Amino acid sequence: MTTNQTKAKCKYCDGQGYVSERDCSGNVQRESTCPLCAGTGTQVFNPATE
């Protein structure tokens, strides 16, 4: 049985591969690697189960 895997832009980091944490005034306090895509900017999923 084969699975149809699809790569899509990561929804959490919007395909950038990193996320920015900002303070109340909007200044970037820290940037870190996206925990969901591990910095690749894409996620692999099976559309049949999504």
PDB file of N, H, CA, C and O in Angstrom:
ATOM      1  N   MET A   1       0.842  -1.168   0.000  1.00  0.00           N
ATOM      2  CA  MET A   1       0.000   0.000   0.000  1.00  0.00           C
ATOM      3  C   MET A   1       0.894   1.239   0.000  1.00  0.00           C
ATOM      4  O   MET A   1       1.852   1.315   0.769  1.00  0.00           O
ATOM      5  N   THR A   2       0.588   2.196  -0.848  1.00  0.00           N
ATOM      6  H   THR A   2      -0.190   2.135  -1.473  1.00  0.00           H
ATOM      7  CA  THR A   2       1.377   3.420  -0.912  1.00  0.00           C
ATOM      8  C   THR A   2       0.607   4.565  -0.275  1.00  0.00           C
ATOM      9  O   THR A   2      -0.624   4.566  -0.233  1.00  0.00           O
ATOM     10  N   THR A   3       1.345   5.521   0.210  1.00  0.00           N
ATOM     11  H   THR A   3       2.345   5.521   0.176  1.00  0.00           H
ATOM     12  CA  THR A   3       0.718   6.700   0.788  1.00  0.00           C
ATOM     13  C   THR A   3       1.068   7.909  -0.061  1.00  0.00           C
ATOM     14  O   THR A   3       2.190   8.022  -0.557  1.00  0.00           O
ATOM     15  N   ASN A   4       0.134   8.790  -0.225  1.00  0.00           N
ATOM     16  H   ASN A   4      -0.777   8.698   0.177  1.00  0.00           H
ATOM     17  CA  ASN A   4       0.367  10.029  -0.945  1.00  0.00           C
ATOM     18  C   ASN A   4       0.742  11.107   0.059  1.00  0.00           C
ATOM     19  O   ASN A   4      -0.117  11.648   0.756  1.00  0.00           O
ATOM     20  N   GLN A   5       2.033  11.415   0.126  1.00  0.00           N
ATOM     21  H   GLN A   5       2.730  10.975  -0.440  1.00  0.00           H
ATOM     22  CA  GLN A   5       2.488  12.452   1.039  1.00  0.00           C
ATOM     23  C   GLN A   5       2.643  13.747   0.273  1.00  0.00           C
ATOM     24  O   GLN A   5       3.115  13.753  -0.864  1.00  0.00           O
ATOM     25  N   THR A   6       2.251  14.830   0.887  1.00  0.00           N
ATOM     26  H   THR A   6       1.867  14.825   1.810  1.00  0.00           H
ATOM     27  CA  THR A   6       2.311  16.135   0.265  1.00  0.00           C
ATOM     28  C   THR A   6       3.118  17.071   1.148  1.00  0.00           C
ATOM     29  O   THR A   6       2.977  17.063   2.371  1.00  0.00           O
ATOM     30  N   LYS A   7       3.966  17.877   0.519  1.00  0.00           N
ATOM     31  H   LYS A   7       4.081  17.882  -0.474  1.00  0.00           H
ATOM     32  CA  LYS A   7       4.700  18.903   1.255  1.00  0.00           C
ATOM     33  C   LYS A   7       3.928  20.211   1.114  1.00  0.00           C
ATOM     34  O   LYS A   7       3.508  20.590   0.020  1.00  0.00           O
ATOM     35  N   ALA A   8       3.754  20.877   2.223  1.00  0.00           N
ATOM     36  H   ALA A   8       4.095  20.569   3.112  1.00  0.00           H
ATOM     37  CA  ALA A   8       3.056  22.153   2.219  1.00  0.00           C
ATOM     38  C   ALA A   8       3.811  23.144   3.093  1.00  0.00           C
ATOM     39  O   ALA A   8       4.591  22.755   3.962  1.00  0.00           O
ATOM     40  N   LYS A   9       3.573  24.409   2.856  1.00  0.00           N
ATOM     41  H   LYS A   9       2.940  24.726   2.150  1.00  0.00           H
ATOM     42  CA  LYS A   9       4.210  25.444   3.660  1.00  0.00           C
ATOM     43  C   LYS A   9       3.746  25.306   5.102  1.00  0.00           C
ATOM     44  O   LYS A   9       2.558  25.115   5.366  1.00  0.00           O
ATOM     45  N   CYS A  10       4.681  25.403   6.025  1.00  0.00           N
ATOM     46  H   CYS A  10       5.645  25.558   5.810  1.00  0.00           H
ATOM     47  CA  CYS A  10       4.356  25.296   7.444  1.00  0.00           C
ATOM     48  C   CYS A  10       3.424  26.436   7.841  1.00  0.00           C
ATOM     49  O   CYS A  10       3.706  27.602   7.565  1.00  0.00           O
ATOM     50  N   LYS A  11       2.322  26.095   8.484  1.00  0.00           N
ATOM     51  H   LYS A  11       2.093  25.148   8.708  1.00  0.00           H
ATOM     52  CA  LYS A  11       1.336  27.103   8.881  1.00  0.00           C
ATOM     53  C   LYS A  11       1.775  27.885  10.111  1.00  0.00           C
ATOM     54  O   LYS A  11       1.344  29.021  10.305  1.00  0.00           O
ATOM     55  N   TYR A  12       2.623  27.294  10.939  1.00  0.00           N
ATOM     56  H   TYR A  12       2.973  26.371  10.781  1.00  0.00           H
ATOM     57  CA  TYR A  12       3.038  27.948  12.179  1.00  0.00           C
ATOM     58  C   TYR A  12       4.039  29.075  11.919  1.00  0.00           C
ATOM     59  O   TYR A  12       3.919  30.159  12.490  1.00  0.00           O
ATOM     60  N   CYS A  13       5.032  28.818  11.053  1.00  0.00           N
ATOM     61  H   CYS A  13       5.130  27.937  10.589  1.00  0.00           H
ATOM     62  CA  CYS A  13       6.045  29.839  10.775  1.00  0.00           C
ATOM     63  C   CYS A  13       5.834  30.505   9.417  1.00  0.00           C
ATOM     64  O   CYS A  13       6.632  31.351   9.014  1.00  0.00           O
ATOM     65  N   ASP A  14       4.783  30.137   8.719  1.00  0.00           N
ATOM     66  H   ASP A  14       4.134  29.450   9.046  1.00  0.00           H
ATOM     67  CA  ASP A  14       4.441  30.682   7.404  1.00  0.00           C
ATOM     68  C   ASP A  14       5.547  30.438   6.377  1.00  0.00           C
ATOM     69  O   ASP A  14       5.776  31.259   5.489  1.00  0.00           O
ATOM     70  N   GLY A  15       6.226  29.304   6.511  1.00  0.00           N
ATOM     71  H   GLY A  15       6.041  28.638   7.233  1.00  0.00           H
ATOM     72  CA  GLY A  15       7.248  28.915   5.547  1.00  0.00           C
ATOM     73  C   GLY A  15       8.605  29.560   5.750  1.00  0.00           C
ATOM     74  O   GLY A  15       9.502  29.360   4.931  1.00  0.00           O
ATOM     75  N   GLN A  16       8.785  30.330   6.817  1.00  0.00           N
ATOM     76  H   GLN A  16       8.057  30.492   7.482  1.00  0.00           H
ATOM     77  CA  GLN A  16      10.050  31.013   7.051  1.00  0.00           C
ATOM     78  C   GLN A  16      11.085  30.123   7.729  1.00  0.00           C
ATOM     79  O   GLN A  16      12.284  30.344   7.553  1.00  0.00           O
ATOM     80  N   GLY A  17      10.661  29.130   8.492  1.00  0.00           N
ATOM     81  H   GLY A  17       9.688  28.950   8.635  1.00  0.00           H
ATOM     82  CA  GLY A  17      11.582  28.251   9.182  1.00  0.00           C
ATOM     83  C   GLY A  17      11.946  28.722  10.581  1.00  0.00           C
ATOM     84  O   GLY A  17      12.641  28.021  11.316  1.00  0.00           O
ATOM     85  N   TYR A  18      11.482  29.898  10.945  1.00  0.00           N
ATOM     86  H   TYR A  18      10.918  30.468  10.347  1.00  0.00           H
ATOM     87  CA  TYR A  18      11.742  30.415  12.286  1.00  0.00           C
ATOM     88  C   TYR A  18      10.536  31.206  12.777  1.00  0.00           C
ATOM     89  O   TYR A  18       9.702  31.647  11.985  1.00  0.00           O
ATOM     90  N   VAL A  19      10.457  31.376  14.074  1.00  0.00           N
ATOM     91  H   VAL A  19      11.134  31.019  14.717  1.00  0.00           H
ATOM     92  CA  VAL A  19       9.390  32.172  14.670  1.00  0.00           C
ATOM     93  C   VAL A  19      10.015  33.294  15.484  1.00  0.00           C
ATOM     94  O   VAL A  19      11.083  33.124  16.072  1.00  0.00           O
ATOM     95  N   SER A  20       9.352  34.429  15.516  1.00  0.00           N
ATOM     96  H   SER A  20       8.484  34.567  15.039  1.00  0.00           H
ATOM     97  CA  SER A  20       9.832  35.586  16.263  1.00  0.00           C
ATOM     98  C   SER A  20       8.926  35.825  17.459  1.00  0.00           C
ATOM     99  O   SER A  20       7.701  35.847  17.339  1.00  0.00           O
ATOM    100  N   GLU A  21       9.544  36.002  18.602  1.00  0.00           N
ATOM    101  H   GLU A  21      10.539  35.985  18.700  1.00  0.00           H
ATOM    102  CA  GLU A  21       8.791  36.356  19.802  1.00  0.00           C
ATOM    103  C   GLU A  21       8.946  37.851  20.011  1.00  0.00           C
ATOM    104  O   GLU A  21      10.061  38.373  20.036  1.00  0.00           O
ATOM    105  N   ARG A  22       7.826  38.533  20.161  1.00  0.00           N
ATOM    106  H   ARG A  22       6.921  38.109  20.141  1.00  0.00           H
ATOM    107  CA  ARG A  22       7.839  39.989  20.285  1.00  0.00           C
ATOM    108  C   ARG A  22       7.308  40.414  21.647  1.00  0.00           C
ATOM    109  O   ARG A  22       6.525  39.708  22.283  1.00  0.00           O
ATOM    110  N   ASP A  23       7.761  41.595  22.075  1.00  0.00           N
ATOM    111  H   ASP A  23       8.397  42.168  21.559  1.00  0.00           H
ATOM    112  CA  ASP A  23       7.248  42.138  23.329  1.00  0.00           C
ATOM    113  C   ASP A  23       5.998  42.971  23.041  1.00  0.00           C
ATOM    114  O   ASP A  23       5.539  43.025  21.900  1.00  0.00           O
ATOM    115  N   CYS A  24       5.458  43.604  24.048  1.00  0.00           N
ATOM    116  H   CYS A  24       5.830  43.560  24.975  1.00  0.00           H
ATOM    117  CA  CYS A  24       4.207  44.353  23.920  1.00  0.00           C
ATOM    118  C   CYS A  24       4.303  45.514  22.930  1.00  0.00           C
ATOM    119  O   CYS A  24       3.302  45.887  22.318  1.00  0.00           O
ATOM    120  N   SER A  25       5.480  46.079  22.771  1.00  0.00           N
ATOM    121  H   SER A  25       6.292  45.776  23.268  1.00  0.00           H
ATOM    122  CA  SER A  25       5.638  47.208  21.857  1.00  0.00           C
ATOM    123  C   SER A  25       5.953  46.763  20.428  1.00  0.00           C
ATOM    124  O   SER A  25       6.084  47.604  19.539  1.00  0.00           O
ATOM    125  N   GLY A  26       6.076  45.450  20.194  1.00  0.00           N
ATOM    126  H   GLY A  26       5.969  44.767  20.916  1.00  0.00           H
ATOM    127  CA  GLY A  26       6.282  44.937  18.846  1.00  0.00           C
ATOM    128  C   GLY A  26       7.730  44.690  18.484  1.00  0.00           C
ATOM    129  O   GLY A  26       8.014  44.272  17.362  1.00  0.00           O
ATOM    130  N   ASN A  27       8.661  44.936  19.400  1.00  0.00           N
ATOM    131  H   ASN A  27       8.431  45.275  20.312  1.00  0.00           H
ATOM    132  CA  ASN A  27      10.073  44.689  19.121  1.00  0.00           C
ATOM    133  C   ASN A  27      10.381  43.202  19.234  1.00  0.00           C
ATOM    134  O   ASN A  27       9.875  42.519  20.125  1.00  0.00           O
ATOM    135  N   VAL A  28      11.219  42.706  18.322  1.00  0.00           N
ATOM    136  H   VAL A  28      11.630  43.261  17.599  1.00  0.00           H
ATOM    137  CA  VAL A  28      11.600  41.295  18.353  1.00  0.00           C
ATOM    138  C   VAL A  28      12.526  41.059  19.537  1.00  0.00           C
ATOM    139  O   VAL A  28      13.567  41.705  19.659  1.00  0.00           O
ATOM    140  N   GLN A  29      12.149  40.144  20.397  1.00  0.00           N
ATOM    141  H   GLN A  29      11.304  39.619  20.298  1.00  0.00           H
ATOM    142  CA  GLN A  29      12.966  39.796  21.548  1.00  0.00           C
ATOM    143  C   GLN A  29      13.840  38.578  21.269  1.00  0.00           C
ATOM    144  O   GLN A  29      14.969  38.494  21.750  1.00  0.00           O
ATOM    145  N   ARG A  30      13.313  37.633  20.488  1.00  0.00           N
ATOM    146  H   ARG A  30      12.395  37.701  20.097  1.00  0.00           H
ATOM    147  CA  ARG A  30      14.049  36.407  20.211  1.00  0.00           C
ATOM    148  C   ARG A  30      13.493  35.762  18.957  1.00  0.00           C
ATOM    149  O   ARG A  30      12.289  35.806  18.707  1.00  0.00           O
ATOM    150  N   GLU A  31      14.375  35.163  18.170  1.00  0.00           N
ATOM    151  H   GLU A  31      15.353  35.128  18.374  1.00  0.00           H
ATOM    152  CA  GLU A  31      13.979  34.349  17.032  1.00  0.00           C
ATOM    153  C   GLU A  31      14.494  32.944  17.273  1.00  0.00           C
ATOM    154  O   GLU A  31      15.631  32.761  17.710  1.00  0.00           O
ATOM    155  N   SER A  32      13.665  31.956  16.990  1.00  0.00           N
ATOM    156  H   SER A  32      12.742  32.105  16.635  1.00  0.00           H
ATOM    157  CA  SER A  32      14.078  30.571  17.193  1.00  0.00           C
ATOM    158  C   SER A  32      13.564  29.701  16.056  1.00  0.00           C
ATOM    159  O   SER A  32      12.630  30.070  15.343  1.00  0.00           O
ATOM    160  N   THR A  33      14.184  28.555  15.903  1.00  0.00           N
ATOM    161  H   THR A  33      14.942  28.256  16.482  1.00  0.00           H
ATOM    162  CA  THR A  33      13.789  27.594  14.874  1.00  0.00           C
ATOM    163  C   THR A  33      12.366  27.127  15.139  1.00  0.00           C
ATOM    164  O   THR A  33      11.993  26.855  16.280  1.00  0.00           O
ATOM    165  N   CYS A  34      11.587  27.038  14.092  1.00  0.00           N
ATOM    166  H   CYS A  34      11.890  27.259  13.165  1.00  0.00           H
ATOM    167  CA  CYS A  34      10.203  26.592  14.219  1.00  0.00           C
ATOM    168  C   CYS A  34      10.162  25.174  14.783  1.00  0.00           C
ATOM    169  O   CYS A  34      10.821  24.282  14.248  1.00  0.00           O
ATOM    170  N   PRO A  35       9.398  24.952  15.856  1.00  0.00           N
ATOM    171  CA  PRO A  35       9.343  23.614  16.458  1.00  0.00           C
ATOM    172  C   PRO A  35       8.536  22.600  15.642  1.00  0.00           C
ATOM    173  O   PRO A  35       8.700  21.396  15.837  1.00  0.00           O
ATOM    174  N   LEU A  36       7.681  23.051  14.750  1.00  0.00           N
ATOM    175  H   LEU A  36       7.547  24.030  14.593  1.00  0.00           H
ATOM    176  CA  LEU A  36       6.853  22.110  13.992  1.00  0.00           C
ATOM    177  C   LEU A  36       7.528  21.602  12.722  1.00  0.00           C
ATOM    178  O   LEU A  36       7.360  20.438  12.358  1.00  0.00           O
ATOM    179  N   CYS A  37       8.291  22.461  12.043  1.00  0.00           N
ATOM    180  H   CYS A  37       8.428  23.407  12.339  1.00  0.00           H
ATOM    181  CA  CYS A  37       8.929  22.028  10.793  1.00  0.00           C
ATOM    182  C   CYS A  37      10.442  21.880  10.928  1.00  0.00           C
ATOM    183  O   CYS A  37      11.116  21.528   9.960  1.00  0.00           O
ATOM    184  N   ALA A  38      10.978  22.143  12.108  1.00  0.00           N
ATOM    185  H   ALA A  38      10.431  22.428  12.894  1.00  0.00           H
ATOM    186  CA  ALA A  38      12.420  22.026  12.390  1.00  0.00           C
ATOM    187  C   ALA A  38      13.269  22.913  11.481  1.00  0.00           C
ATOM    188  O   ALA A  38      14.397  22.562  11.135  1.00  0.00           O
ATOM    189  N   GLY A  39      12.722  24.057  11.100  1.00  0.00           N
ATOM    190  H   GLY A  39      11.806  24.343  11.381  1.00  0.00           H
ATOM    191  CA  GLY A  39      13.482  25.019  10.313  1.00  0.00           C
ATOM    192  C   GLY A  39      13.440  24.824   8.813  1.00  0.00           C
ATOM    193  O   GLY A  39      14.085  25.575   8.082  1.00  0.00           O
ATOM    194  N   THR A  40      12.698  23.837   8.331  1.00  0.00           N
ATOM    195  H   THR A  40      12.174  23.227   8.925  1.00  0.00           H
ATOM    196  CA  THR A  40      12.650  23.582   6.892  1.00  0.00           C
ATOM    197  C   THR A  40      11.652  24.485   6.174  1.00  0.00           C
ATOM    198  O   THR A  40      11.804  24.748   4.981  1.00  0.00           O
ATOM    199  N   GLY A  41      10.647  24.956   6.879  1.00  0.00           N
ATOM    200  H   GLY A  41      10.523  24.743   7.848  1.00  0.00           H
ATOM    201  CA  GLY A  41       9.617  25.791   6.262  1.00  0.00           C
ATOM    202  C   GLY A  41       8.498  25.005   5.610  1.00  0.00           C
ATOM    203  O   GLY A  41       7.516  25.581   5.142  1.00  0.00           O
ATOM    204  N   THR A  42       8.646  23.673   5.579  1.00  0.00           N
ATOM    205  H   THR A  42       9.444  23.205   5.959  1.00  0.00           H
ATOM    206  CA  THR A  42       7.608  22.830   4.980  1.00  0.00           C
ATOM    207  C   THR A  42       7.229  21.719   5.950  1.00  0.00           C
ATOM    208  O   THR A  42       8.014  21.332   6.816  1.00  0.00           O
ATOM    209  N   GLN A  43       6.033  21.224   5.790  1.00  0.00           N
ATOM    210  H   GLN A  43       5.395  21.538   5.087  1.00  0.00           H
ATOM    211  CA  GLN A  43       5.559  20.095   6.574  1.00  0.00           C
ATOM    212  C   GLN A  43       5.075  19.028   5.609  1.00  0.00           C
ATOM    213  O   GLN A  43       4.486  19.336   4.573  1.00  0.00           O
ATOM    214  N   VAL A  44       5.326  17.776   5.953  1.00  0.00           N
ATOM    215  H   VAL A  44       5.805  17.526   6.795  1.00  0.00           H
ATOM    216  CA  VAL A  44       4.865  16.650   5.143  1.00  0.00           C
ATOM    217  C   VAL A  44       3.635  16.067   5.820  1.00  0.00           C
ATOM    218  O   VAL A  44       3.655  15.785   7.019  1.00  0.00           O
ATOM    219  N   PHE A  45       2.572  15.889   5.058  1.00  0.00           N
ATOM    220  H   PHE A  45       2.556  16.118   4.084  1.00  0.00           H
ATOM    221  CA  PHE A  45       1.363  15.302   5.619  1.00  0.00           C
ATOM    222  C   PHE A  45       0.694  14.414   4.593  1.00  0.00           C
ATOM    223  O   PHE A  45       0.966  14.495   3.395  1.00  0.00           O
ATOM    224  N   ASN A  46      -0.172  13.579   5.084  1.00  0.00           N
ATOM    225  H   ASN A  46      -0.392  13.512   6.057  1.00  0.00           H
ATOM    226  CA  ASN A  46      -0.932  12.667   4.243  1.00  0.00           C
ATOM    227  C   ASN A  46      -2.331  13.263   4.070  1.00  0.00           C
ATOM    228  O   ASN A  46      -3.099  13.281   5.031  1.00  0.00           O
ATOM    229  N   PRO A  47      -2.684  13.749   2.885  1.00  0.00           N
ATOM    230  CA  PRO A  47      -3.982  14.404   2.689  1.00  0.00           C
ATOM    231  C   PRO A  47      -5.180  13.505   2.979  1.00  0.00           C
ATOM    232  O   PRO A  47      -6.271  14.010   3.245  1.00  0.00           O
ATOM    233  N   ALA A  48      -5.005  12.199   2.935  1.00  0.00           N
ATOM    234  H   ALA A  48      -4.119  11.788   2.720  1.00  0.00           H
ATOM    235  CA  ALA A  48      -6.122  11.299   3.203  1.00  0.00           C
ATOM    236  C   ALA A  48      -6.513  11.326   4.673  1.00  0.00           C
ATOM    237  O   ALA A  48      -7.663  11.044   5.012  1.00  0.00           O
ATOM    238  N   THR A  49      -5.572  11.660   5.550  1.00  0.00           N
ATOM    239  H   THR A  49      -4.639  11.889   5.274  1.00  0.00           H
ATOM    240  CA  THR A  49      -5.866  11.690   6.980  1.00  0.00           C
ATOM    241  C   THR A  49      -6.084  13.087   7.499  1.00  0.00           C
ATOM    242  O   THR A  49      -6.515  13.257   8.639  1.00  0.00           O
ATOM    243  N   GLU A  50      -5.799  14.092   6.698  1.00  0.00           N
ATOM    244  H   GLU A  50      -5.449  13.954   5.772  1.00  0.00           H
ATOM    245  CA  GLU A  50      -5.944  15.496   7.150  1.00  0.00           C
ATOM    246  C   GLU A  50      -7.373  15.965   6.970  1.00  0.00           C
ATOM    247  O   GLU A  50      -7.692  17.110   7.291  1.00  0.00           O
TER     248      GLU A  50
END
